[in-house]
Amino acid sequence: MDPKIPAAAIVVIMLMGALYFVGDEDDSKTKRTTIPDEYPEYPFQDIREFTIQDPSGNVTLGELPWAVFNRSHGGNCCEHYLATTEYGWITNLGGEYPTWSEDGGITWQDYRPITEPFDGLGEGAIIQAPNGDILSMSWFPYSGDRFISFFYDYAQEEWSYLENHWGYAPFYDRPWIVAVQGPISFLGGTYPWASVVVSNFWQDAVISIDGLTYVQLAEPDSATGVVEFDLDYEPGPEYDYQAPHREIRGHPLPDGGLLLPRYFGDDNALLQTDLTWTRHRPVEGDPIPAEHLVIDSTGTLHSCEVVSGIMTWHMSIDGGRTWSEQDIALPEGGSLEEWEFQADGANDVAFAYMRAEVNGTDVDYLWHIIDYSENQEPDWMTLIGQGDLDATSGAGNDVRFDFASLAILPDGSAVVSYMDTTDRNPLFGLEIARPEIV
């Protein structure tokens, strides 16, 4: 099935004789979207049917199969930390060590330190570096603040690890990781990337140029001076895998460095390729609209914020000079708990995820936006899981779902975390079937 579904001014979803219309019925570009009655046999151990609705949640359209994975595929008691690679791996390091699938979730592998220290008590982070390497780490907050870094050398096809030791406790209110685009100039050498691990609110950040050895990084508040440039880029297909988790509040720049949108109010913080901080602002146009920024492989900018259960998705195709907007609203009665947004320029597909409390339980909503370069309106919404569990983020809660995690595979399929009563720990799902366009 072609993962790219053409955008349409009208989308018609047909199931058992029922039609759902969005847009102008007389538009000449009308297309019909059908949910198939039968599917091929998928080679996954756990396949579940998830409900498909219209984007507003007012009309149920049918069900589609998703592959589902549990804590044994890389998570811990409270989270999964998902990422994908340009060569098709699904990676996860919510817990103690990297876990990955090279065949789209059919089989899984992991890489563990020889001693498997403190198994079950870690929380980690993972992402692909610009050259295909994989950067990851796990922190053991309940067992002496130990920090173990994991590194996958793409060229050598080898994993390695190192326990970092410092004279201070690397306290993170959980860790996040991002790759800084190089070439990086540091200690007299030049490197293709730098790896930054940071806690919430950019406290106690550490940085590495080899993926293993980390040292302290100056905080963004140390920024001096102001540089001005617009964000005009044509990064290329591999750049769709550089977007970090939204909680890190930063995004690597294709020509080098790392940008933290609106860190200084309207001004951004910029980590330059010499690993010093400065302020940044655009030459033309308004400031980046929100603190969250995704730059896709076409150079399109996506900046999202959620206020009162409405995600406002700002998009710019001219380097941030002008922005279009699209609101995506929770169904009536939902109270937002977690959210995430990711875009894939190669497939022209985006996903908006919101987890909300509805009548005492949490519901996981995933909106699918196809050919967003032509139309930002969502095409359909998937209810991920059963939506029958009340889980809260934060230590001390009996049932925890600490944050949302979302990634996109090279074929445009979504991988997203969720939680319901079928498991005592968070799960994640892989999109394996989609509506068909006729």
VOPAGU-2260 file (C-alpha; in pm, 1 decimal, decimal comma):
REM VOPAGU-2260
SITE   aa  ch    i         X         Y         Z
SITE  MET   A    0       0,0       0,0       0,0
SITE  ASP   A    1     136,2     343,0     -94,0
SITE  PRO   A    2     202,6     533,1     231,7
SITE  LYS   A    3     139,4     865,2      57,3
SITE  ILE   A    4    -233,0     930,4      35,1
SITE  PRO   A    5    -306,2    1236,7    -184,1
SITE  ALA   A    6    -450,6    1537,4      -4,1
SITE  ALA   A    7    -805,8    1622,9     -93,5
SITE  ALA   A    8   -1040,6    1915,2     -48,7
SITE  ILE   A    9   -1299,3    1649,8      22,7
SITE  VAL   A   10   -1236,6    1316,2     190,7
SITE  VAL   A   11   -1507,6    1053,4     172,6
SITE  ILE   A   12   -1471,6     761,0     408,2
SITE  MET   A   13   -1697,3     467,5     327,0
SITE  LEU   A   14   -1768,7     177,4     558,3
SITE  MET   A   15   -2063,5     -60,6     538,0
SITE  GLY   A   16   -2259,1     188,1     329,0
SITE  ALA   A   17   -2187,4     490,2     549,6
SITE  LEU   A   18   -2024,4     799,7     398,3
SITE  TYR   A   19   -1831,8    1067,9     584,1
SITE  PHE   A   20   -1778,3    1400,8     405,1
SITE  VAL   A   21   -1517,4    1668,9     472,8
SITE  GLY   A   22   -1507,6    1970,5     243,1
SITE  ASP   A   23   -1694,9    2063,5     -73,3
SITE  GLU   A   24   -1889,1    1774,2    -225,3
SITE  ASP   A   25   -1870,6    1932,9    -572,8
SITE  ASP   A   26   -1492,3    1974,7    -575,5
SITE  SER   A   27   -1335,9    1810,3    -880,8
SITE  LYS   A   28   -1056,3    1662,5    -667,0
SITE  THR   A   29   -1297,8    1447,7    -465,6
SITE  LYS   A   30   -1148,9    1116,8    -354,3
SITE  ARG   A   31   -1301,3     824,6    -167,3
SITE  THR   A   32   -1128,5     670,9     130,7
SITE  THR   A   33   -1239,2     321,9     228,0
SITE  ILE   A   34   -1156,7     105,2     525,8
SITE  PRO   A   35   -1101,1    -244,7     383,6
SITE  ASP   A   36   -1308,9    -536,3     511,3
SITE  GLU   A   37   -1015,2    -779,2     507,8
SITE  TYR   A   38    -642,6    -751,0     570,4
SITE  PRO   A   39    -343,6    -970,1     491,5
SITE  GLU   A   40    -197,0   -1188,0     763,2
SITE  TYR   A   41      54,9    -977,3     952,5
SITE  PRO   A   42     358,7   -1146,4    1116,5
SITE  PHE   A   43     320,3    -982,6    1458,8
SITE  GLN   A   44     257,1   -1154,2    1790,6
SITE  ASP   A   45       0,9    -902,2    1916,4
SITE  ILE   A   46    -239,7    -736,4    1672,1
SITE  ARG   A   47    -530,3    -525,3    1797,4
SITE  GLU   A   48    -813,8    -341,2    1627,4
SITE  PHE   A   49    -821,3      33,6    1696,5
SITE  THR   A   50   -1122,9     253,4    1626,1
SITE  ILE   A   51   -1103,7     500,8    1336,2
SITE  GLN   A   52   -1309,2     820,1    1353,8
SITE  ASP   A   53   -1353,6    1141,0    1161,0
SITE  PRO   A   54   -1111,8    1414,6    1279,0
SITE  SER   A   55   -1370,7    1570,0    1511,1
SITE  GLY   A   56   -1445,8    1238,3    1682,8
SITE  ASN   A   57   -1816,2    1266,6    1598,6
SITE  VAL   A   58   -1837,5     978,4    1350,9
SITE  THR   A   59   -1699,5     626,1    1398,4
SITE  LEU   A   60   -1577,7     487,5    1066,2
SITE  GLY   A   61   -1459,2     138,6    1156,8
SITE  GLU   A   62   -1150,0     -36,2    1289,3
SITE  LEU   A   63    -797,5     -97,5    1161,5
SITE  PRO   A   64    -529,2    -338,3    1290,1
SITE  TRP   A   65    -221,3    -215,4    1475,5
SITE  ALA   A   66      74,1    -417,2    1605,6
SITE  VAL   A   67     120,7    -367,9    1982,0
SITE  PHE   A   68     436,0    -400,7    2195,2
SITE  ASN   A   69     493,5    -397,7    2570,5
SITE  ARG   A   70     760,8    -318,5    2828,5
SITE  SER   A   71     979,2    -607,1    2711,3
SITE  HIS   A   72    1039,8    -410,0    2390,0
SITE  GLY   A   73    1240,8    -137,8    2560,8
SITE  GLY   A   74    1016,6      49,0    2802,7
SITE  ASN   A   75     990,4      64,5    3179,3
SITE  CYS   A   76     712,0     101,5    3432,5
SITE  CYS   A   77     603,4     442,3    3310,4
SITE  GLU   A   78     719,9     519,2    2956,6
SITE  HIS   A   79     861,6     431,0    2617,1
SITE  TYR   A   80    1114,2     657,2    2446,4
SITE  LEU   A   81    1064,1     584,4    2074,9
SITE  ALA   A   82    1264,6     692,1    1772,7
SITE  THR   A   83    1314,1     566,0    1416,6
SITE  THR   A   84    1609,2     570,5    1178,2
SITE  GLU   A   85    1648,4     650,6     811,2
SITE  TYR   A   86    1740,0     285,1     750,7
SITE  GLY   A   87    1412,6     163,1     898,8
SITE  TRP   A   88    1487,3      65,9    1258,2
SITE  ILE   A   89    1236,9     117,9    1537,2
SITE  THR   A   90    1437,4     205,5    1848,7
SITE  ASN   A   91    1330,6     233,4    2211,8
SITE  LEU   A   92    1509,9     324,7    2531,9
SITE  GLY   A   93    1251,0     401,9    2793,2
SITE  GLY   A   94    1429,9     182,1    3042,8
SITE  GLU   A   95    1780,7      46,9    3092,8
SITE  TYR   A   96    1934,5     -34,6    2753,7
SITE  PRO   A   97    1873,1      12,2    2378,5
SITE  THR   A   98    1610,6    -211,2    2218,5
SITE  TRP   A   99    1543,5    -210,3    1846,4
SITE  SER   A  100    1380,0    -383,9    1550,9
SITE  GLU   A  101    1543,4    -392,7    1207,6
SITE  ASP   A  102    1241,7    -547,4    1031,9
SITE  GLY   A  103     952,1    -320,0    1118,7
SITE  GLY   A  104     869,1    -469,7    1457,5
SITE  ILE   A  105     864,5    -839,2    1367,5
SITE  THR   A  106    1179,3    -932,1    1560,5
SITE  TRP   A  107    1361,0    -739,5    1835,5
SITE  GLN   A  108    1713,8    -715,5    1973,5
SITE  ASP   A  109    1875,2    -535,9    2264,4
SITE  TYR   A  110    2222,7    -436,5    2377,7
SITE  ARG   A  111    2296,9    -476,3    2748,5
SITE  PRO   A  112    2603,1    -395,6    2956,7
SITE  ILE   A  113    2783,5    -708,7    3067,9
SITE  THR   A  114    2671,6    -669,0    3427,7
SITE  GLU   A  115    2316,3    -550,8    3345,6
SITE  PRO   A  116    2330,5    -298,5    3632,7
SITE  PHE   A  117    2013,4    -219,2    3822,8
SITE  ASP   A  118    1787,1    -387,0    3571,1
SITE  GLY   A  119    1438,7    -241,2    3601,6
SITE  LEU   A  120    1534,8      91,8    3755,2
SITE  GLY   A  121    1656,0     297,6    3458,3
SITE  GLU   A  122    1505,3     564,7    3235,6
SITE  GLY   A  123    1672,4     645,0    2907,7
SITE  ALA   A  124    1667,7     835,2    2578,5
SITE  ILE   A  125    1763,9     754,7    2218,7
SITE  ILE   A  126    1794,9     925,0    1878,1
SITE  GLN   A  127    1970,3     890,2    1543,1
SITE  ALA   A  128    2269,2    1116,8    1471,8
SITE  PRO   A  129    2300,9    1291,1    1131,6
SITE  ASN   A  130    2537,5    1025,9     988,6
SITE  GLY   A  131    2326,4     726,8    1092,0
SITE  ASP   A  132    2494,0     660,4    1428,1
SITE  ILE   A  133    2258,3     604,7    1722,8
SITE  LEU   A  134    2302,0     807,0    2042,5
SITE  SER   A  135    2146,4     679,8    2362,6
SITE  MET   A  136    2185,8     663,9    2738,0
SITE  SER   A  137    2017,7     547,5    3053,7
SITE  TRP   A  138    2013,6     708,7    3395,7
SITE  PHE   A  139    1958,3     511,9    3716,6
SITE  PRO   A  140    1811,8     771,1    3959,9
SITE  TYR   A  141    1718,7     517,3    4227,0
SITE  SER   A  142    2057,9     347,7    4243,4
SITE  GLY   A  143    2325,9     609,6    4294,5
SITE  ASP   A  144    2259,2     843,9    4000,7
SITE  ARG   A  145    2454,0     624,9    3761,1
SITE  PHE   A  146    2469,1     733,9    3395,6
SITE  ILE   A  147    2548,7     478,8    3123,9
SITE  SER   A  148    2589,8     594,6    2763,3
SITE  PHE   A  149    2528,3     362,8    2467,6
SITE  PHE   A  150    2658,2     427,5    2116,5
SITE  TYR   A  151    2589,9     253,1    1784,5
SITE  ASP   A  152    2856,1     311,4    1518,8
SITE  TYR   A  153    2662,8     290,3    1193,2
SITE  ALA   A  154    2971,0     244,8     971,9
SITE  GLN   A  155    3114,6     -33,0    1190,4
SITE  GLU   A  156    2775,4    -182,6    1286,1
SITE  GLU   A  157    2889,5    -204,4    1648,6
SITE  TRP   A  158    2742,0    -110,9    1987,0
SITE  SER   A  159    2948,9       5,3    2282,5
SITE  TYR   A  160    2879,4     152,4    2624,9
SITE  LEU   A  161    3049,7     349,4    2899,8
SITE  GLU   A  162    2958,9     443,1    3255,0
SITE  ASN   A  163    3024,7     812,6    3310,4
SITE  HIS   A  164    3157,5     932,2    3647,2
SITE  TRP   A  165    3142,0    1291,3    3766,0
SITE  GLY   A  166    3206,1    1476,3    4088,2
SITE  TYR   A  167    2838,8    1576,2    4105,3
SITE  ALA   A  168    2510,5    1387,6    4084,0
SITE  PRO   A  169    2366,2    1423,2    3731,0
SITE  PHE   A  170    2011,9    1479,2    3851,7
SITE  TYR   A  171    1759,1    1491,7    3572,2
SITE  ASP   A  172    1383,0    1513,1    3604,4
SITE  ARG   A  173    1424,1    1240,8    3345,1
SITE  PRO   A  174    1677,6    1271,2    3057,3
SITE  TRP   A  175    1618,4    1381,3    2696,8
SITE  ILE   A  176    1867,0    1352,5    2410,8
SITE  VAL   A  177    1935,2    1545,2    2088,8
SITE  ALA   A  178    2203,2    1533,7    1819,7
SITE  VAL   A  179    2360,6    1869,5    1733,9
SITE  GLN   A  180    2438,0    1901,1    1363,7
SITE  GLY   A  181    2806,9    1949,6    1285,9
SITE  PRO   A  182    3074,5    1996,6    1183,0
SITE  ILE   A  183    3148,3    2054,6    1551,6
SITE  SER   A  184    3469,1    2235,8    1648,2
SITE  PHE   A  185    3579,8    2127,3    1993,7
SITE  LEU   A  186    3913,2    2082,2    2173,9
SITE  GLY   A  187    4106,5    2135,3    1852,1
SITE  GLY   A  188    3916,6    1871,2    1653,2
SITE  THR   A  189    3626,0    1855,0    1409,7
SITE  TYR   A  190    3337,9    1611,3    1457,5
SITE  PRO   A  191    3023,6    1526,4    1255,7
SITE  TRP   A  192    2786,1    1581,8    1547,9
SITE  ALA   A  193    2761,6    1639,2    1919,3
SITE  SER   A  194    2527,2    1453,5    2153,6
SITE  VAL   A  195    2349,1    1654,1    2423,6
SITE  VAL   A  196    2163,3    1499,3    2718,0
SITE  VAL   A  197    1955,0    1738,9    2923,4
SITE  SER   A  198    1704,6    1737,6    3206,0
SITE  ASN   A  199    1376,4    1922,6    3203,1
SITE  PHE   A  200    1413,8    2300,7    3175,8
SITE  TRP   A  201    1770,9    2267,1    3037,6
SITE  GLN   A  202    1934,2    2208,2    3372,6
SITE  ASP   A  203    2253,2    2004,6    3412,4
SITE  ALA   A  204    2308,1    1947,5    3040,8
SITE  VAL   A  205    2600,2    1727,1    2935,4
SITE  ILE   A  206    2759,5    1692,1    2593,8
SITE  SER   A  207    2962,2    1429,9    2405,5
SITE  ILE   A  208    3152,9    1424,1    2076,4
SITE  ASP   A  209    3197,7    1046,0    2071,3
SITE  GLY   A  210    2857,8     930,2    2200,0
SITE  LEU   A  211    3014,2     779,3    2510,7
SITE  THR   A  212    3208,7    1032,3    2717,0
SITE  TYR   A  213    2998,6    1323,0    2843,3
SITE  VAL   A  214    3109,6    1647,4    3006,4
SITE  GLN   A  215    2910,0    1941,8    3135,3
SITE  LEU   A  216    2768,7    2190,0    2884,9
SITE  ALA   A  217    2719,7    2558,1    2963,6
SITE  GLU   A  218    2354,6    2654,0    3011,0
SITE  PRO   A  219    2173,6    2857,9    2743,4
SITE  ASP   A  220    2154,8    3148,6    2989,1
SITE  SER   A  221    2526,6    3200,6    2919,8
SITE  ALA   A  222    2442,7    3321,1    2566,8
SITE  THR   A  223    2622,3    3632,6    2446,3
SITE  GLY   A  224    2538,8    3848,7    2145,6
SITE  VAL   A  225    2267,6    3808,9    1882,9
SITE  VAL   A  226    2284,3    3652,1    1536,3
SITE  GLU   A  227    2016,0    3702,6    1272,1
SITE  PHE   A  228    1925,3    3464,7     990,9
SITE  ASP   A  229    1615,4    3304,3     844,5
SITE  LEU   A  230    1559,1    2929,4     858,6
SITE  ASP   A  231    1575,2    2847,7     486,8
SITE  TYR   A  232    1687,5    2488,1     435,8
SITE  GLU   A  233    1665,9    2190,5     200,6
SITE  PRO   A  234    1802,5    1923,8     436,0
SITE  GLY   A  235    1736,1    1599,2     245,4
SITE  PRO   A  236    1549,1    1274,7     336,2
SITE  GLU   A  237    1767,9    1169,8     630,5
SITE  TYR   A  238    1668,2    1483,6     817,1
SITE  ASP   A  239    1321,9    1345,8     894,8
SITE  TYR   A  240    1489,6    1140,7    1169,8
SITE  GLN   A  241    1666,4    1427,6    1345,4
SITE  ALA   A  242    1363,0    1567,3    1530,5
SITE  PRO   A  243    1404,0    1495,4    1903,7
SITE  HIS   A  244    1129,7    1448,7    2158,7
SITE  ARG   A  245     934,4    1771,1    2202,0
SITE  GLU   A  246    1019,9    1792,0    2574,2
SITE  ILE   A  247    1377,6    1888,7    2484,5
SITE  ARG   A  248    1244,6    2216,4    2337,8
SITE  GLY   A  249    1513,3    2222,3    2071,8
SITE  HIS   A  250    1588,3    2116,7    1715,1
SITE  PRO   A  251    1918,8    2074,8    1527,1
SITE  LEU   A  252    1975,5    2309,6    1233,9
SITE  PRO   A  253    2064,2    2149,3     899,1
SITE  ASP   A  254    2364,3    2378,1     844,0
SITE  GLY   A  255    2496,5    2328,8    1197,5
SITE  GLY   A  256    2402,9    2396,6    1556,6
SITE  LEU   A  257    2097,3    2355,7    1778,1
SITE  LEU   A  258    1806,0    2598,6    1814,1
SITE  LEU   A  259    1586,0    2638,6    2123,7
SITE  PRO   A  260    1280,3    2836,9    2008,0
SITE  ARG   A  261    1165,1    3128,3    2224,7
SITE  TYR   A  262    1406,5    3048,9    2506,2
SITE  PHE   A  263    1452,5    3423,1    2564,4
SITE  GLY   A  264    1092,6    3529,4    2498,7
SITE  ASP   A  265    1079,9    3619,5    2129,5
SITE  ASP   A  266    1450,1    3537,5    2083,2
SITE  ASN   A  267    1576,1    3182,4    2039,7
SITE  ALA   A  268    1882,3    3028,3    2201,8
SITE  LEU   A  269    2139,1    2896,0    1953,9
SITE  LEU   A  270    2409,5    2644,1    2039,4
SITE  GLN   A  271    2672,4    2714,6    1774,8
SITE  THR   A  272    2907,2    2459,9    1621,1
SITE  ASP   A  273    3186,5    2572,4    1855,3
SITE  LEU   A  274    2950,1    2470,9    2141,5
SITE  THR   A  275    2895,6    2824,0    2270,5
SITE  TRP   A  276    2556,6    2987,7    2310,7
SITE  THR   A  277    2418,7    3301,5    2149,5
SITE  ARG   A  278    2075,6    3451,7    2088,1
SITE  HIS   A  279    1905,0    3412,9    1750,2
SITE  ARG   A  280    1626,1    3600,5    1577,0
SITE  PRO   A  281    1499,2    3594,2    1216,6
SITE  VAL   A  282    1589,3    3863,0     968,2
SITE  GLU   A  283    1236,6    3876,4     829,8
SITE  GLY   A  284     893,9    3784,1     965,7
SITE  ASP   A  285     770,4    3718,3    1317,1
SITE  PRO   A  286     938,1    3506,2    1586,0
SITE  ILE   A  287     886,0    3129,7    1579,9
SITE  PRO   A  288     526,1    3096,6    1706,4
SITE  ALA   A  289     579,2    2836,0    1981,1
SITE  GLU   A  290     849,4    2663,3    2184,8
SITE  HIS   A  291     812,2    2336,8    1990,8
SITE  LEU   A  292     979,0    2322,9    1648,1
SITE  VAL   A  293    1014,8    2044,0    1390,7
SITE  ILE   A  294    1211,4    2094,5    1068,6
SITE  ASP   A  295    1131,0    1823,5     814,0
SITE  SER   A  296    1344,1    1697,7     524,9
SITE  THR   A  297    1195,4    1950,7     280,1
SITE  GLY   A  298    1287,0    2241,1     507,6
SITE  THR   A  299     925,3    2301,7     610,9
SITE  LEU   A  300     900,1    2440,7     964,7
SITE  HIS   A  301     635,3    2310,6    1205,6
SITE  SER   A  302     576,0    2489,7    1536,8
SITE  CYS   A  303     305,3    2357,3    1770,4
SITE  GLU   A  304     144,6    2460,9    2096,4
SITE  VAL   A  305    -154,9    2328,5    2290,4
SITE  VAL   A  306    -384,3    2560,5    2484,1
SITE  SER   A  307    -716,1    2454,3    2642,4
SITE  GLY   A  308    -727,5    2126,5    2452,1
SITE  ILE   A  309    -659,5    2281,4    2111,5
SITE  MET   A  310    -333,6    2214,4    1927,6
SITE  THR   A  311    -240,4    2505,3    1704,5
SITE  TRP   A  312      -4,8    2383,6    1434,3
SITE  HIS   A  313     188,5    2665,2    1267,9
SITE  MET   A  314     363,9    2578,3     940,1
SITE  SER   A  315     608,2    2777,1     727,3
SITE  ILE   A  316     740,8    2688,4     383,0
SITE  ASP   A  317     954,0    3003,2     345,5
SITE  GLY   A  318    1201,0    2974,9     630,4
SITE  GLY   A  319     976,2    3129,3     893,2
SITE  ARG   A  320     887,2    3452,5     712,4
SITE  THR   A  321     518,3    3361,0     699,3
SITE  TRP   A  322     313,7    3099,3     882,8
SITE  SER   A  323     -14,6    2919,4     816,0
SITE  GLU   A  324    -221,7    2773,1    1100,8
SITE  GLN   A  325    -436,8    2468,5    1165,4
SITE  ASP   A  326    -625,5    2398,0    1487,9
SITE  ILE   A  327    -671,9    2037,5    1601,4
SITE  ALA   A  328    -917,8    2013,4    1889,5
SITE  LEU   A  329    -978,4    1744,1    2146,5
SITE  PRO   A  330   -1329,0    1599,8    2129,9
SITE  GLU   A  331   -1563,4    1785,9    2361,7
SITE  GLY   A  332   -1508,1    1711,8    2727,8
SITE  GLY   A  333   -1143,3    1610,4    2712,1
SITE  SER   A  334    -881,0    1754,0    2947,8
SITE  LEU   A  335    -526,8    1744,3    2800,8
SITE  GLU   A  336    -255,5    1542,9    2977,5
SITE  GLU   A  337      20,3    1472,4    2719,2
SITE  TRP   A  338      88,1    1558,9    2354,9
SITE  GLU   A  339     339,7    1521,4    2072,6
SITE  PHE   A  340     372,4    1614,6    1703,0
SITE  GLN   A  341     598,2    1477,2    1428,0
SITE  ALA   A  342     623,3    1538,0    1052,6
SITE  ASP   A  343     784,2    1343,8     767,4
SITE  GLY   A  344     871,8    1553,5     462,8
SITE  ALA   A  345     964,4    1258,3     240,3
SITE  ASN   A  346     614,8    1108,8     272,6
SITE  ASP   A  347     436,1    1442,5     328,2
SITE  VAL   A  348     263,2    1297,7     634,5
SITE  ALA   A  349     226,5    1433,4     988,1
SITE  PHE   A  350      83,1    1299,0    1313,4
SITE  ALA   A  351     -62,1    1490,0    1607,4
SITE  TYR   A  352    -104,4    1298,4    1933,0
SITE  MET   A  353    -301,2    1409,0    2238,0
SITE  ARG   A  354    -378,6    1210,2    2552,3
SITE  ALA   A  355    -673,0    1348,0    2747,7
SITE  GLU   A  356    -881,3    1261,5    3049,1
SITE  VAL   A  357   -1241,9    1200,7    2948,4
SITE  ASN   A  358   -1501,2    1114,2    3212,9
SITE  GLY   A  359   -1238,5     986,0    3455,9
SITE  THR   A  360   -1025,0     778,4    3216,9
SITE  ASP   A  361    -750,1     867,6    2969,8
SITE  VAL   A  362    -801,7     842,3    2593,9
SITE  ASP   A  363    -515,8     841,0    2339,9
SITE  TYR   A  364    -598,5    1029,1    2017,3
SITE  LEU   A  365    -382,9    1022,5    1703,1
SITE  TRP   A  366    -466,7    1249,0    1409,2
SITE  HIS   A  367    -332,9    1157,2    1063,4
SITE  ILE   A  368    -254,9    1442,7     824,3
SITE  ILE   A  369    -178,2    1331,2     468,3
SITE  ASP   A  370      -6,9    1560,0     213,6
SITE  TYR   A  371      14,7    1842,8     464,6
SITE  SER   A  372     211,8    2055,2     216,5
SITE  GLU   A  373    -117,8    2098,7      30,0
SITE  ASN   A  374    -369,2    2088,9     314,9
SITE  GLN   A  375    -307,3    2087,7     689,4
SITE  GLU   A  376    -651,6    1954,2     780,7
SITE  PRO   A  377    -643,3    1611,2     950,9
SITE  ASP   A  378    -780,4    1326,3     739,2
SITE  TRP   A  379    -887,7    1089,4    1016,1
SITE  MET   A  380    -830,0    1011,4    1382,9
SITE  THR   A  381    -736,2     684,2    1552,9
SITE  LEU   A  382    -832,1     600,8    1910,3
SITE  ILE   A  383    -516,7     422,4    2027,2
SITE  GLY   A  384    -603,9     145,1    2273,0
SITE  GLN   A  385    -917,1     107,5    2484,5
SITE  GLY   A  386    -916,5     444,9    2656,5
SITE  ASP   A  387   -1020,2     285,5    2986,8
SITE  LEU   A  388    -742,1     370,6    3233,5
SITE  ASP   A  389    -668,2     674,3    3449,1
SITE  ALA   A  390    -287,7     715,7    3456,7
SITE  THR   A  391     -92,6    1019,2    3577,0
SITE  SER   A  392     265,0    1128,6    3517,1
SITE  GLY   A  393     507,9    1176,9    3802,6
SITE  ALA   A  394     672,2     981,5    4082,8
SITE  GLY   A  395     444,3     864,2    4361,7
SITE  ASN   A  396     142,6     784,1    4145,3
SITE  ASP   A  397      24,6     424,0    4144,7
SITE  VAL   A  398     -43,1     413,7    3767,8
SITE  ARG   A  399     198,3     622,7    3563,8
SITE  PHE   A  400     214,7     730,9    3200,8
SITE  ASP   A  401     490,9     988,7    3216,7
SITE  PHE   A  402     506,5    1127,7    2863,0
SITE  ALA   A  403     394,1    1079,6    2504,7
SITE  SER   A  404     633,1     934,8    2247,9
SITE  LEU   A  405     582,4     937,1    1870,5
SITE  ALA   A  406     799,6     850,6    1568,6
SITE  ILE   A  407     755,8     789,6    1193,7
SITE  LEU   A  408     907,4     507,1     987,2
SITE  PRO   A  409    1045,9     554,0     633,3
SITE  ASP   A  410     721,0     422,8     482,2
SITE  GLY   A  411     524,0     692,9     666,4
SITE  SER   A  412     383,2     464,3     938,2
SITE  ALA   A  413     342,2     592,4    1293,4
SITE  VAL   A  414     484,4     437,1    1609,2
SITE  VAL   A  415     318,3     579,2    1921,8
SITE  SER   A  416     306,8     504,9    2294,5
SITE  TYR   A  417     -18,0     468,1    2489,1
SITE  MET   A  418    -164,7     296,8    2795,2
SITE  ASP   A  419    -484,8     111,7    2881,4
SITE  THR   A  420    -603,5    -163,2    3119,5
SITE  THR   A  421    -463,0    -447,8    2906,3
SITE  ASP   A  422    -117,2    -400,4    3063,7
SITE  ARG   A  423      14,9    -269,1    3394,9
SITE  ASN   A  424     281,5     -66,4    3205,4
SITE  PRO   A  425     263,9     162,1    2899,1
SITE  LEU   A  426     244,0       1,3    2554,5
SITE  PHE   A  427     322,0     125,5    2206,2
SITE  GLY   A  428     151,1      63,2    1875,7
SITE  LEU   A  429     272,0      38,3    1515,3
SITE  GLU   A  430      41,4     144,2    1233,4
SITE  ILE   A  431      20,4    -152,0     992,2
SITE  ALA   A  432    -295,6     -73,0     794,0
SITE  ARG   A  433    -452,4     247,1     664,9
SITE  PRO   A  434    -764,3     356,2     483,4
SITE  GLU   A  435    -743,2     310,0     107,9
SITE  ILE   A  436    -791,1     582,6    -152,0
SITE  VAL   A  437   -1003,9     495,4    -456,2
